[in-house]
Amino acid sequence: MTETTTQTATEIAIAQTERAAASNYAPVPLVLTEGNGATVTDIEGKTYLDFLGGFSTMLFGHRPPRITAAAHAQLDRLTLTARAFYNDELAACVTELTELAGFERVLLMNTGAEAIETAIKGARKWAHENRDLAADEGVIITFSRNFHGRTTTIISGSDDPVAREGYGPYTPGFVTVPFGDMDAVRSVAAASPVVAVLIEPVQGEAGVILPPEGFLQELRAFTAENNIVFIADEVQSGMGRTGKLFATEHFGVRPDLIAVGKVLSGGILPVSAVLGDSKFLGVFTPGSHGSTFGGSPFACAVTRSVVAELRDPAFLPGVVALGGVLSDALAELAELPEVTAVRSIGLWAGVDIDPEFAPAKAVAEALRARGVLVKDTQGKTLRMAPPAVATEGEVREAIRLLGESITSLR
């Protein structure tokens, strides 16, 4: 008698993906088919609270009505012109975005990595035009456990062995120092001409790590005094995620250049940007940098709708209020002996699990079985980015289930 086995829809989709797609990710074995607000549904019909949020992208939730409507309307009108022409959506988008952000200029791109590459190029070009540097001079300081993307240039300023291994030779001109170590910054600047510092004001991939008290302010003062470009990578932290438009605002710091993305896309399509004053973004000339899809009518229509959401007087206070609920729930969770630390800012949080108890991945799997999606990072941390459309009850329940997941592994 021949036995037959029937694969589930999940198993079939995963097998097809693994057979044809490059293995540059290790996804959770879950096949998602639909999203709505704070929830997603898998191919088997099970619904989950999405507290991963596209690695901090889905601040407005899945398929936010006004942003989705703007995308549909633009799809019926004009989607791409390339930057060989002007388009009406670009004109409105750059005006509205710079007004919201309080900067003179913006350069629109697609991915977060492209925004960082743009900021790096802008900083180097400005330094070479305004400082006495040889063509091959100029160091950019980055910080330990950073995540700015995975292009060859960007991983050259990373200390992540997984991102770097086998991809050399690396782009010269980067020095990585410990996050929060001002003495190390001064030491590098004393030995080499530093053209820029590139920093996440709150480190995302590292586990939602806030800087030591006073560090960003001291770093900003140092860069201003020494004609060094201060680049803030706010691809994950920016555009409202932390309860302010930019995370740097929490520390009273105004960067020279800010890279943003993720939330700026509304979760619809890749959108990123570099914001800065004319002093820095004015260095770009026709042909020196660009993107076929950056500033497309479709992307700009979506971005404009995101800007409109962020302009709503109730939106950022709502993030702060819901972030307070999250913070309070995490404070209770921190009483568990298996939890070694909790951190949160707005709707962004990291929970450290004692590695001697269990890897964070095991806790994430137990939580997924209970209907909540988060992601482990650094082996010991659970990272959360709930949407602003989640209810207070959903936030409390997610953290209660997290506690239940932890104790279930005892």
C-alpha positions as CSV (number, residue, x, y, z in Angstrom):
1,M,0.0,0.0,0.0
2,T,1.4,3.4,-1.0
3,E,1.4,6.2,1.5
4,T,0.6,9.7,0.2
5,T,1.5,12.9,2.0
6,T,-0.3,16.1,1.4
7,Q,1.6,19.3,1.8
8,T,0.0,22.3,3.4
9,A,-0.3,25.6,1.4
10,T,2.4,27.0,3.7
11,E,4.8,24.1,3.0
12,I,4.2,24.4,-0.8
13,A,4.8,28.2,-0.8
14,I,8.0,27.9,1.3
15,A,9.3,25.1,-0.9
16,Q,8.7,27.1,-4.0
17,T,10.4,30.1,-2.5
18,E,13.4,28.2,-1.3
19,R,13.8,26.5,-4.6
20,A,14.0,29.7,-6.7
21,A,15.0,32.6,-4.4
22,A,18.5,33.4,-3.2
23,S,18.9,32.6,0.5
24,N,19.8,36.1,1.7
25,Y,17.1,35.9,4.4
26,A,16.0,33.3,6.9
27,P,12.2,34.0,7.1
28,V,9.9,32.9,9.8
29,P,8.1,29.8,8.4
30,L,4.9,31.8,7.9
31,V,3.3,32.7,4.5
32,L,1.3,35.9,4.8
33,T,-1.4,36.7,2.3
34,E,-3.3,39.7,3.7
35,G,-2.8,42.7,6.0
36,N,-5.3,45.0,7.6
37,G,-4.5,47.7,10.2
38,A,-2.5,46.0,13.1
39,T,-3.0,42.5,11.8
40,V,-1.9,40.1,9.1
41,T,-3.4,36.8,8.0
42,D,-1.4,33.8,6.8
43,I,-2.2,31.4,3.9
44,E,-3.9,29.0,6.3
45,G,-6.3,31.7,7.5
46,K,-4.8,32.5,10.9
47,T,-4.6,36.1,11.9
48,Y,-1.8,37.7,13.9
49,L,-1.0,41.0,15.5
50,D,1.9,42.4,13.5
51,F,4.4,43.9,16.0
52,L,7.3,43.6,13.7
53,G,5.8,46.1,11.3
54,G,8.1,45.6,8.3
55,F,11.2,46.4,10.4
56,S,9.6,49.6,11.7
57,T,7.9,50.5,8.4
58,M,4.2,50.0,9.1
59,L,3.6,52.9,11.5
60,F,0.2,53.5,9.9
61,G,-0.6,49.8,9.8
62,H,-1.4,47.7,6.8
63,R,-3.3,49.2,4.0
64,P,-4.0,52.6,5.7
65,P,-7.1,53.9,4.0
66,R,-6.0,57.4,3.0
67,I,-2.5,56.4,1.9
68,T,-3.9,53.4,0.0
69,A,-6.5,55.7,-1.7
70,A,-3.8,58.1,-2.7
71,A,-1.8,55.2,-4.3
72,H,-4.9,54.0,-6.2
73,A,-5.7,57.4,-7.5
74,Q,-2.2,58.0,-8.8
75,L,-2.0,54.5,-10.4
76,D,-4.9,55.6,-12.5
77,R,-3.2,58.8,-13.6
78,L,0.7,58.7,-14.0
79,T,3.2,56.4,-12.3
80,L,6.7,57.1,-13.8
81,T,8.3,59.9,-15.8
82,A,12.0,59.3,-14.7
83,R,13.8,62.5,-13.7
84,A,14.2,63.5,-17.4
85,F,11.1,65.5,-16.8
86,Y,9.4,67.4,-14.0
87,N,6.1,66.1,-12.7
88,D,3.3,67.8,-10.7
89,E,3.5,65.3,-7.8
90,L,7.2,65.8,-7.3
91,A,6.8,69.6,-7.1
92,A,4.2,69.3,-4.4
93,C,6.0,66.5,-2.6
94,V,9.4,68.2,-2.1
95,T,7.6,71.4,-1.0
96,E,5.4,69.6,1.6
97,L,8.2,67.3,2.9
98,T,10.7,70.1,3.4
99,E,8.2,72.3,5.1
100,L,7.2,69.4,7.4
101,A,10.8,68.5,8.2
102,G,12.2,72.1,8.5
103,F,15.0,71.7,6.0
104,E,15.6,73.6,2.8
105,R,16.1,70.7,0.4
106,V,15.4,67.0,-0.1
107,L,16.8,64.4,-2.5
108,L,14.3,61.5,-3.1
109,M,15.5,57.9,-3.5
110,N,14.0,54.5,-3.0
111,T,15.6,52.3,-0.4
112,G,17.2,53.2,3.0
113,A,20.6,52.0,1.7
114,E,20.3,54.4,-1.2
115,A,19.5,57.3,1.2
116,I,22.6,56.5,3.2
117,E,24.7,56.2,0.1
118,T,23.3,59.6,-1.0
119,A,24.2,61.2,2.4
120,I,27.7,59.7,2.3
121,K,28.3,61.1,-1.2
122,G,26.9,64.5,-0.3
123,A,29.0,64.7,2.8
124,R,32.2,63.8,1.0
125,K,31.5,66.1,-1.9
126,W,30.8,69.0,0.5
127,A,34.0,68.3,2.4
128,H,36.1,68.2,-0.7
129,E,34.6,71.5,-2.0
130,N,34.9,73.3,1.4
131,R,38.0,71.8,3.1
132,D,41.6,71.4,2.1
133,L,41.6,67.7,1.4
134,A,43.4,65.5,-1.1
135,A,41.2,63.5,-3.4
136,D,41.8,60.3,-1.4
137,E,41.4,61.9,2.0
138,G,38.5,62.0,4.4
139,V,37.3,59.5,7.0
140,I,33.7,58.9,8.0
141,I,33.2,57.7,11.5
142,T,30.6,55.0,12.1
143,F,29.6,53.3,15.4
144,S,29.7,49.7,16.6
145,R,26.6,47.5,16.0
146,N,25.4,50.0,13.4
147,F,23.0,49.0,10.6
148,H,22.9,51.4,7.7
149,G,22.2,48.9,4.9
150,R,24.1,46.2,3.0
151,T,25.7,47.8,0.0
152,T,29.5,47.3,-0.5
153,T,30.2,50.9,0.6
154,I,27.9,50.7,3.7
155,I,29.2,47.4,5.0
156,S,32.7,48.9,4.8
157,G,31.6,51.0,7.8
158,S,30.0,48.0,9.6
159,D,31.4,45.7,12.3
160,D,28.8,43.0,11.6
161,P,30.8,39.9,10.5
162,V,27.8,38.3,8.7
163,A,27.3,41.4,6.6
164,R,31.0,41.7,5.8
165,E,32.4,38.2,5.4
166,G,33.5,37.4,1.9
167,Y,32.6,40.7,0.3
168,G,36.0,42.4,0.4
169,P,37.9,44.4,-0.6
170,Y,36.0,47.0,1.2
171,T,35.6,50.7,0.5
172,P,38.3,52.7,2.3
173,G,37.6,55.8,4.4
174,F,35.5,54.4,7.3
175,V,36.5,54.0,10.9
176,T,34.1,52.3,13.4
177,V,34.2,53.3,17.1
178,P,32.2,52.1,20.1
179,F,28.7,53.6,20.2
180,G,28.6,56.3,22.8
181,D,32.4,56.7,23.1
182,M,33.2,60.4,22.6
183,D,36.9,59.8,23.5
184,A,37.2,57.4,20.6
185,V,35.7,60.0,18.2
186,R,38.2,62.6,19.3
187,S,41.0,60.1,18.9
188,V,40.1,59.3,15.3
189,A,39.7,63.0,14.5
190,A,43.2,63.7,16.0
191,A,44.7,61.1,13.7
192,S,42.8,61.6,10.4
193,P,40.8,64.3,8.7
194,V,37.2,63.3,9.5
195,V,34.6,64.5,7.0
196,A,31.4,63.1,8.6
197,V,30.0,61.0,11.3
198,L,27.2,58.6,10.4
199,I,25.0,57.6,13.3
200,E,21.6,56.1,14.2
201,P,20.3,58.3,17.0
202,V,18.6,55.1,18.3
203,Q,20.2,51.9,17.0
204,G,17.5,49.6,15.5
205,E,19.1,46.3,14.4
206,A,21.3,46.4,17.6
207,G,18.1,46.1,19.6
208,V,16.6,49.6,20.0
209,I,19.6,51.0,21.8
210,L,19.4,54.6,23.0
211,P,22.6,56.6,23.3
212,P,24.2,57.4,26.6
213,E,22.9,60.5,28.2
214,G,24.5,63.6,26.6
215,F,26.4,61.7,24.0
216,L,24.5,62.9,20.9
217,Q,24.6,66.5,22.1
218,E,28.4,66.3,22.7
219,L,28.9,64.6,19.3
220,R,26.9,67.3,17.5
221,A,28.8,70.1,19.2
222,F,32.1,68.4,18.2
223,T,31.1,68.1,14.6
224,A,29.9,71.7,14.4
225,E,33.2,72.9,15.9
226,N,35.3,70.9,13.5
227,N,33.5,71.4,10.2
228,I,32.4,67.7,10.2
229,V,29.1,66.7,8.6
230,F,26.7,65.1,11.0
231,I,24.6,62.5,9.3
232,A,21.6,61.0,11.2
233,D,20.3,57.6,9.9
234,E,16.7,57.9,10.7
235,V,15.5,55.3,8.2
236,Q,14.0,53.2,11.0
237,S,13.6,55.9,13.8
238,G,12.3,58.8,11.7
239,M,8.9,60.0,10.5
240,G,7.1,59.6,13.8
241,R,8.1,56.1,15.0
242,T,9.5,57.5,18.3
243,G,6.7,60.0,19.0
244,K,8.5,62.9,17.3
245,L,9.1,63.5,13.6
246,F,12.8,62.6,14.1
247,A,14.4,60.7,17.0
248,T,17.1,63.4,17.1
249,E,14.5,65.8,18.4
250,H,14.4,63.9,21.7
251,F,18.0,64.9,22.2
252,G,17.8,68.5,21.0
253,V,20.0,67.8,18.0
254,R,19.6,69.1,14.4
255,P,21.7,67.1,12.0
256,D,23.2,68.4,8.8
257,L,21.8,65.5,6.8
258,I,19.0,63.1,7.8
259,A,18.3,59.9,5.9
260,V,14.7,58.7,6.1
261,G,12.7,55.9,4.6
262,K,10.4,53.0,5.7
263,V,7.6,55.0,7.4
264,L,7.9,57.5,4.5
265,S,6.7,54.8,2.2
266,G,3.4,54.2,3.9
267,G,4.2,50.5,3.5
268,I,3.2,50.8,-0.2
269,L,6.4,51.0,-2.2
270,P,10.1,51.8,-1.6
271,V,10.6,55.5,-0.8
272,S,13.5,57.1,0.9
273,A,15.0,60.6,1.1
274,V,17.9,62.7,2.4
275,L,16.9,66.0,4.0
276,G,19.3,68.9,4.5
277,D,19.9,72.5,3.9
278,S,21.1,73.9,0.6
279,K,24.6,74.2,2.1
280,F,24.9,70.4,1.8
281,L,22.4,69.2,-0.7
282,G,23.4,72.0,-3.1
283,V,26.6,70.1,-3.9
284,F,24.7,67.7,-6.2
285,T,24.7,68.7,-9.9
286,P,23.0,67.1,-12.9
287,G,24.5,63.8,-13.6
288,S,26.4,63.5,-10.3
289,H,23.7,61.4,-8.6
290,G,20.3,60.1,-9.4
291,S,17.6,57.3,-9.6
292,T,15.2,56.4,-12.3
293,F,12.4,55.8,-9.8
294,G,13.4,58.3,-7.1
295,G,10.8,61.1,-7.1
296,S,8.4,59.2,-9.4
297,P,4.8,60.5,-9.5
298,F,3.6,57.3,-7.8
299,A,6.1,57.5,-5.0
300,C,5.5,61.2,-4.5
301,A,1.7,60.8,-4.3
302,V,2.2,58.1,-1.6
303,T,4.8,60.3,0.2
304,R,2.5,63.3,0.2
305,S,-0.3,61.3,1.8
306,V,2.2,60.1,4.5
307,V,3.2,63.8,5.1
308,A,-0.5,64.6,5.4
309,E,-0.9,61.9,8.1
310,L,2.1,63.2,10.0
311,R,0.7,66.8,9.8
312,D,-2.5,65.7,11.6
313,P,-2.2,67.4,15.0
314,A,-3.5,64.2,16.7
315,F,-1.0,61.8,15.1
316,L,2.2,62.3,17.0
317,P,0.5,62.8,20.4
318,G,-1.3,59.5,19.6
319,V,2.0,57.7,19.1
320,V,3.3,59.2,22.4
321,A,0.2,58.0,24.3
322,L,0.2,54.5,22.8
323,G,3.9,54.4,23.4
324,G,3.2,55.1,27.1
325,V,0.9,52.1,27.2
326,L,3.7,50.0,25.7
327,S,6.3,51.4,28.1
328,D,4.0,50.6,31.1
329,A,3.4,47.1,29.9
330,L,7.1,46.5,29.4
331,A,7.9,47.7,32.9
332,E,5.6,45.0,34.2
333,L,7.2,42.4,31.9
334,A,10.7,43.5,33.2
335,E,9.8,42.0,36.6
336,L,10.2,38.5,35.1
337,P,13.7,37.1,36.0
338,E,14.2,35.9,32.4
339,V,14.0,39.5,31.1
340,T,17.3,41.3,31.6
341,A,16.3,44.7,30.1
342,V,13.6,46.5,28.3
343,R,13.9,49.7,26.3
344,S,11.3,51.7,24.4
345,I,10.9,55.1,22.8
346,G,7.5,55.8,21.2
347,L,6.3,52.7,19.4
348,W,9.6,51.0,19.2
349,A,11.0,48.6,21.8
350,G,13.6,46.1,22.6
351,V,13.3,43.3,25.2
352,D,16.5,41.4,26.2
353,I,16.1,37.8,27.2
354,D,18.7,36.1,29.5
355,P,20.7,34.0,27.0
356,E,21.2,31.3,29.7
357,F,17.4,30.9,29.8
358,A,16.6,30.7,26.1
359,P,17.5,32.4,22.8
360,A,15.3,35.2,21.8
361,K,14.3,33.3,18.7
362,A,12.6,30.6,20.8
363,V,10.6,33.2,22.7
364,A,9.5,34.8,19.4
365,E,8.4,31.4,18.1
366,A,6.4,30.8,21.3
367,L,4.8,34.3,20.9
368,R,4.0,33.6,17.2
369,A,2.1,30.4,18.3
370,R,0.0,32.8,20.5
371,G,-0.7,35.1,17.6
372,V,1.8,37.9,17.9
373,L,4.7,38.6,15.4
374,V,8.0,40.0,16.6
375,K,11.6,39.4,15.5
376,D,14.7,38.4,17.3
377,T,17.9,40.3,16.8
378,Q,21.5,39.9,18.2
379,G,20.5,36.5,19.6
380,K,19.1,37.9,22.8
381,T,16.7,40.7,21.9
382,L,13.2,40.9,20.7
383,R,12.5,43.9,18.6
384,M,9.0,45.4,18.4
385,A,7.5,48.1,16.2
386,P,3.7,48.1,16.7
387,P,1.6,50.3,14.5
388,A,-0.1,53.5,15.7
389,V,-3.5,52.0,14.7
390,A,-3.1,49.2,17.3
391,T,-5.5,49.7,20.3
392,E,-4.3,50.0,23.8
393,G,-5.9,46.6,24.5
394,E,-3.9,45.0,21.7
395,V,-0.7,46.5,23.0
396,R,-1.3,45.2,26.5
397,E,-2.4,41.8,25.3
398,A,0.7,41.4,23.1
399,I,3.0,42.1,26.0
400,R,0.9,39.8,28.3
401,L,1.3,37.1,25.7
402,L,5.0,37.8,25.5
403,G,5.2,37.2,29.3
404,E,3.2,34.0,28.9
405,S,5.5,32.9,26.1
406,I,8.6,33.4,28.3
407,T,7.2,31.5,31.2
408,S,6.0,28.7,29.0
409,L,9.7,27.9,28.2
410,R,10.7,27.4,31.9
